[in-house]
Amino acid sequence: MTIKILKKTVNIELCHELFKTRVYYDTFEKQYVRLQSGKQEAASEDVAWTERDGFWMYMPELWDENYFGLCEQRPSAWETQSIACGFDFKNDGSGAFGRDEFGGILVLHTGDIPIGSDEAKALFWQHYKGPRVNGGEPSKAYAVVAHLGALDVSGQVREFLDEAVRIQQEIN
């Protein structure tokens, strides 16, 4: 299936806010932690823990950056937490929003996960077993993370996170 990747900043920000609403981000318990992605450590931030699905999410305010981070480990206040899978929704980042042929909005990932290798994307696609779509450009594949019209968006996100963690464990 080929989908249209949304590239305008206003569309990305609207989808980011819809995504935040559909995973009920603001209703989850927040923990104040130090975030680490790869070797780069960020400042202290709030992450939202979803007990039902068993993962935490980091979604900063829109005016900061269009980013979404995930990890399957329960966060501990003030401790350093590693992002298992991050989505940078800026153009040509690791995450994207796309519109399917029915007008639905999909959350997508390019396969660029922190596995400590320059060949992260290639290794991801060799091991990835989940749904994929074509982003319209030749050889531009995306992993489907969630459909924002679905009833259980956070459950779909958890399934993708499990797949990303499985790939990281297989490769490392």
Secondary structure, 3 states (H helix, E strand, C coil): CECEECCCHHHHHHHHHHHHHHCCHHHCEEEEEEEEECCEEEEEEEEEEECCCCEEEECCCCCCCCEEEEECCCCCCCCEEECCEEEECCCCCCEEEEECCCCCEEEEECCCCCCCCCCHHHHHHHHCCCCEEECCCCCCEEEEEEECCCCCHHHHHHHHHHHHHHHHHHHC
